[in-house]
Amino acid sequence: MYRTMLKTMEEMTASVLDQKESPGAMYINEWAKLFLKAYEPGRKVVYTSVYAFPMELLAAFDVVPFDFEVAGAMMSSTDKGVEMMKTAEDRGYAMDVCSFHRCSLGASFSDCFPVPDLLLTTSYYCDQKAKTNELLSLFHDREAFLLYAPWEITKESVRYVERQLRQISDKLGEITGEPLDENRLREAVRSSNRARKSHLELLEMLKHSPVPWGGGDLIAFSINGLMFNGTEVKEKLNEAYLRRLEKNMERGKARPEKHRLYWFAWFPVYDAGLFDTLREMEVSVPLCETFRVFWDEIDEDRPFEGLALKCLQNPFIGPVQRRMRGLSRIAEEYNLDGAVLFATPACRHANAAHRVLKDTLAEEGLPFLLLDMDISDPRGFSREQMKVRLEAFTEVLDRHV
């Protein structure tokens, strides 16, 4: 089922790309091609959190990364999502388990996803991902590895994470039959650094008003696009988006905007019409926290140390105040009028932080909206209720200006 979805995605986007350059179609096409490789006989498949794990390390090995959470999100964008969730629920997984993971578990139980050779995830971003990783390792009888990142950035914590990355590298060498080629890792790091540079250029262009890109498309790429870190694909995608934004700005191709919002965390993958509603209200989202560059350039001569530091610099580690770092400057540079926290029920990072985020934003004079909607289970969703809340928030923004 999922393989068929990927094949359809690949074919449809390839048809678009035959006619014109489209960074959006290119991104979806590369995503489909990458995950399709996981179904090829003889491929070594590594389940991982593509939005959190340092993908540069995987790029140095002949493995195919596959994220069951990203795959479950895609499935949840169709009517098959609830079907897969019910499959997991029938096995005893409660409704308060993240809907992404219920869908992923149901799809795995239904043999929709490829079989992994190794499962990797991280201690940050998602608590339930680590548990689901463990459950699937038992289901597939494969080894699972949790990359744990301490809260503080010290010489000791960098060395601690570095040692774990080296252990993972050894494990990748075992499953592929080839030890790490340090030249490949250095090249992956160089590629990542080049992509970081073009990423910063994209962030500069998003300061333009009206914004030439934003909303759901930006947030989706900010998360799922990380699967290509350490490869030429990520560099090419960034360059394609730069060209598109330049053209949009030259042509004045941007929707009218009355207000500009900063977006915390995630967004619904089912057809909620969230960003369509915002566009109708002339509200844009030029920046989300998952698109910010929080890491330093990686030292290619000390790649494990550099990747360890990149992990530790993630703002979802440690006190929630790290997510607010630099917000005053960002609010001014991006001409922000307010912020939204999308708080899916099962996500501790989203829900537990809301009061701190709200109070900090109030100090900056920015209105705040807590938008509590499930990320992929539409069964409790009300489009009318969502629209009323967004209209009320827009009225707050109108009065605040």
C-alpha positions in Angstrom: 0.0 0.0 0.0 2.6 2.6 1.0 5.0 1.4 -1.7 2.2 2.1 -4.2 1.7 5.6 -2.8 5.4 6.3 -3.1 5.4 5.1 -6.7 2.5 7.3 -7.6 4.2 10.3 -5.9 7.4 9.6 -7.9 5.5 9.3 -11.2 3.4 12.4 -10.7 6.2 14.6 -9.6 8.5 13.3 -12.4 5.8 14.4 -14.9 5.8 17.9 -13.4 9.5 18.1 -13.5 9.5 17.1 -17.2 7.6 20.3 -17.9 9.2 22.9 -15.5 11.5 23.4 -12.6 9.5 23.0 -9.4 11.4 22.7 -6.1 8.3 21.4 -4.4 7.9 18.6 -7.0 11.7 17.9 -6.8 11.5 17.6 -3.0 8.6 15.1 -3.2 10.2 13.2 -6.0 13.5 12.7 -4.2 11.6 11.7 -1.0 9.6 9.1 -2.9 12.7 7.7 -4.7 14.7 7.5 -1.4 12.0 5.6 0.5 11.3 3.3 -2.5 14.9 2.1 -2.3 14.0 0.6 1.1 11.8 -1.9 -0.7 14.6 -3.1 -3.1 16.0 -6.5 -2.4 19.4 -6.5 -0.8 19.2 -3.0 0.4 20.3 -2.3 4.0 17.4 -0.3 5.6 17.9 1.9 8.7 14.9 3.2 10.5 15.7 6.6 11.9 14.3 10.0 12.9 15.3 11.9 9.8 14.4 15.3 11.4 16.6 14.7 14.5 19.3 12.2 13.8 22.6 13.6 12.2 21.9 12.2 8.7 25.4 13.1 7.6 26.6 9.9 9.3 24.1 7.7 7.4 25.1 9.4 4.1 28.6 8.0 4.6 27.3 4.4 4.4 25.5 2.4 1.7 22.2 2.3 3.7 18.7 3.5 3.0 17.2 5.7 5.7 13.5 5.2 6.3 11.4 7.1 8.9 8.3 5.2 9.9 6.9 8.4 11.4 7.3 10.4 8.2 5.8 7.4 6.3 2.9 7.3 8.8 2.3 11.0 8.3 2.1 10.5 4.6 -0.4 7.7 5.1 -2.4 9.8 7.5 -2.9 12.4 4.7 -5.1 9.8 3.1 -8.2 7.8 4.2 -5.9 4.9 5.0 -4.4 6.7 8.0 -7.4 6.1 10.3 -7.6 2.5 9.1 -4.0 1.9 10.2 -4.6 3.7 13.5 -7.6 1.4 14.2 -5.4 -1.6 13.5 -3.0 -0.5 16.2 -5.9 0.4 18.6 -7.4 -3.1 18.1 -4.1 -4.4 19.5 -4.4 -2.3 22.6 -2.6 1.0 21.7 -4.6 3.7 23.3 -5.9 6.9 21.7 -3.5 8.9 23.8 -0.6 7.4 21.9 0.6 9.8 19.2 -1.5 9.3 16.1 1.6 9.2 14.0 2.8 6.2 15.9 -0.5 4.5 16.0 -0.6 4.8 12.2 3.0 3.6 11.9 2.4 0.6 14.2 -0.8 -0.3 12.3 1.0 -0.1 9.0 3.9 -2.2 10.3 1.5 -4.8 11.6 -0.1 -4.8 8.2 3.3 -5.4 6.4 3.1 -2.0 4.6 6.6 -0.8 5.6 10.0 -2.3 4.6 11.8 -4.5 7.2 14.6 -2.6 8.9 18.2 -3.9 9.5 18.8 -1.4 12.3 16.6 1.1 14.2 18.0 4.5 15.3 16.4 7.4 17.1 17.2 10.2 19.4 16.3 11.2 23.0 15.1 14.7 21.8 12.1 16.0 19.8 9.8 13.0 20.5 9.5 10.9 23.6 7.1 8.4 22.1 9.3 7.9 19.0 11.9 6.1 21.2 9.2 3.8 22.6 7.7 3.1 19.2 11.3 2.4 17.9 11.7 -0.2 20.7 8.3 -1.8 19.9 9.2 -2.1 16.2 12.6 -3.5 17.0 10.8 -6.3 19.0 8.3 -6.8 16.2 11.0 -7.1 13.5 13.6 -8.7 15.8 16.2 -6.1 15.0 18.5 -4.1 17.2 17.4 -0.6 18.3 19.8 2.2 19.3 18.8 5.4 21.2 21.1 8.4 20.7 21.0 10.2 24.0 21.9 13.8 24.2 22.4 15.4 27.7 20.8 18.8 28.5 24.1 20.7 28.9 26.7 21.5 26.3 30.1 20.7 27.9 33.3 19.0 26.8 32.1 15.9 28.6 28.7 15.9 27.0 30.2 16.4 23.5 32.5 13.4 24.1 29.6 11.4 25.4 27.5 11.9 22.3 30.6 11.5 20.1 31.2 8.1 21.6 27.7 7.0 20.8 28.0 8.2 17.2 31.1 6.1 16.8 29.3 3.1 18.2 26.5 3.6 15.7 29.1 4.0 13.0 30.6 0.6 14.0 27.1 -0.9 13.9 26.4 0.5 10.5 29.7 -1.0 9.4 28.6 -4.4 10.7 25.2 -4.4 8.8 26.8 -3.2 5.6 29.9 -5.3 5.8 32.0 -2.2 5.1 33.7 0.0 7.8 33.3 3.7 7.7 35.1 5.5 4.9 36.3 8.7 6.6 36.6 10.4 3.2 32.9 9.8 2.6 32.0 11.2 6.0 34.1 14.3 5.4 32.4 14.8 2.1 29.0 14.4 3.7 30.0 17.1 6.2 31.2 19.4 3.5 27.9 18.9 1.7 26.0 19.7 4.9 28.0 22.8 5.4 27.3 24.0 1.9 23.6 23.3 2.4 23.7 25.3 5.7 25.1 28.3 3.8 22.2 28.2 1.2 19.8 27.6 4.1 20.9 30.9 5.6 20.3 32.6 2.3 16.8 31.3 2.2 16.2 32.6 5.7 17.3 36.1 4.6 14.8 36.0 1.7 12.0 35.1 4.0 12.4 38.4 5.7 10.9 40.0 2.6 7.3 41.4 2.8 5.1 40.0 1.4 6.8 36.7 2.0 7.7 34.8 -1.2 7.3 31.4 0.5 5.8 30.1 3.8 3.0 28.3 5.5 2.5 24.6 5.4 4.9 24.0 2.5 7.8 25.7 4.3 7.0 23.8 7.6 6.9 20.5 5.8 10.2 21.0 4.0 11.8 22.3 7.3 11.1 18.9 8.9 11.1 16.3 6.1 13.8 18.0 4.0 16.3 17.1 6.7 16.3 13.5 5.5 18.7 14.7 2.7 21.3 16.3 5.0 24.8 15.3 4.0 23.9 14.7 0.3 23.9 16.7 -2.9 20.1 16.4 -3.0 19.8 18.8 0.0 22.1 21.3 -1.7 20.1 21.1 -5.0 16.8 21.5 -3.2 18.0 24.6 -1.4 19.3 26.1 -4.6 16.1 25.4 -6.4 14.1 27.1 -3.7 16.4 30.1 -3.8 15.8 30.4 -7.6 12.1 30.1 -7.0 12.0 32.7 -4.3 14.1 35.1 -6.4 11.6 34.8 -9.3 8.7 35.3 -7.0 10.2 38.4 -5.6 11.1 39.8 -9.0 7.6 39.2 -10.3 5.9 40.4 -7.2 4.3 37.0 -7.0 3.2 36.9 -3.4 -0.2 36.9 -1.6 -1.3 40.0 0.3 -0.5 39.9 4.0 -2.0 41.8 6.9 -0.1 39.9 9.5 3.0 37.7 9.8 3.2 34.8 12.3 6.0 32.7 13.8 5.1 29.0 13.9 6.0 26.7 16.7 6.4 22.9 16.1 4.3 20.9 13.7 1.0 21.1 11.6 -1.8 18.7 10.7 -1.2 16.3 7.8 -4.8 15.6 7.0 -7.0 18.0 5.0 -7.7 20.6 7.7 -7.6 23.6 5.5 -5.5 25.4 8.2 -3.2 27.4 5.9 -5.9 28.0 3.3 -7.9 29.7 6.1 -4.9 31.8 7.1 -4.4 32.9 3.5 -8.0 33.9 3.2 -7.4 36.1 6.3 -4.3 37.5 4.7 -2.1 36.0 7.4 1.3 34.6 6.4 3.8 32.3 8.1 7.3 33.4 7.0 9.2 31.4 9.6 8.9 28.3 11.7 11.1 27.2 14.5 12.1 24.0 12.7 13.6 26.0 9.8 16.0 28.0 11.9 19.7 27.2 11.7 20.7 26.4 15.3 24.0 24.6 14.7 27.5 25.8 13.8 29.4 24.8 10.7 30.8 21.3 11.2 34.5 20.8 11.3 35.2 18.3 8.6 38.5 17.3 10.2 36.7 16.3 13.4 33.3 15.1 12.0 32.2 13.1 15.0 32.8 15.9 17.4 31.1 18.3 15.1 28.0 16.1 14.6 27.9 15.6 18.4 27.8 19.3 18.9 25.1 19.7 16.3 23.0 17.3 18.2 23.5 19.1 21.5 22.7 22.5 20.0 19.2 21.3 19.1 16.8 23.7 20.8 14.5 20.9 21.8 17.1 19.7 24.3 17.2 21.2 27.7 15.1 24.1 29.1 12.3 25.4 26.9 13.9 28.8 27.0 16.4 27.6 24.4 13.5 27.5 21.9 13.0 31.3 22.6 16.7 32.3 22.1 17.0 35.2 19.8 13.3 35.6 19.4 13.3 39.4 20.0 15.8 39.8 17.1 13.8 37.5 14.9 10.5 39.2 15.6 12.0 42.5 14.4 13.9 41.1 11.4 10.9 39.1 10.1 8.3 41.8 11.1 6.3 39.3 13.1 2.9 40.2 14.6 2.3 37.1 16.7 2.9 33.4 17.1 1.1 30.1 17.0 1.9 26.9 18.8 0.4 23.8 17.2 -0.1 21.5 20.1 -1.0 18.0 19.1 -2.3 16.2 22.3 0.4 13.5 22.6 3.4 15.8 22.2 5.0 16.8 25.5 7.3 19.3 23.8 4.4 21.1 22.2 1.9 21.1 25.2 4.1 21.4 28.3 6.0 24.5 26.9 3.0 26.6 26.0 2.9 28.8 29.2 6.6 29.6 29.0 6.3 30.4 25.3 3.2 32.5 25.9 4.7 34.5 28.7 8.0 35.1 26.8 6.1 36.3 23.8 4.0 38.6 25.9 7.2 40.3 27.1 7.9 40.9 23.4 4.4 42.3 22.9 3.4 39.5 20.6 0.0 37.8 20.8 0.0 34.0 21.1 -2.4 31.3 20.0 -2.4 27.7 21.3 -3.9 25.7 18.5 -4.7 22.3 20.0 -5.5 19.9 17.1 -4.4 16.3 16.5 -1.5 16.1 14.1 -2.8 13.2 12.0 -6.1 11.8 13.5 -9.0 13.7 12.0 -11.7 12.0 14.0 -12.1 14.7 16.5 -11.4 17.6 14.2 -13.9 20.4 13.6 -13.1 22.7 10.7 -15.7 25.2 11.9 -14.2 25.4 15.4 -10.7 25.9 14.0 -11.9 28.7 11.8 -13.6 30.4 14.7 -10.4 30.3 16.7 -8.3 31.7 13.9 -10.8 34.4 13.2 -10.8 35.4 16.8 -7.0 35.4 16.9 -6.9 37.6 13.7 -9.2 40.1 15.5 -6.6 40.2 18.3 -3.9 40.9 15.8 -6.0 43.6 14.1 -6.4 45.4 17.5 -2.8 44.9 18.4 -1.4 46.7 15.3 
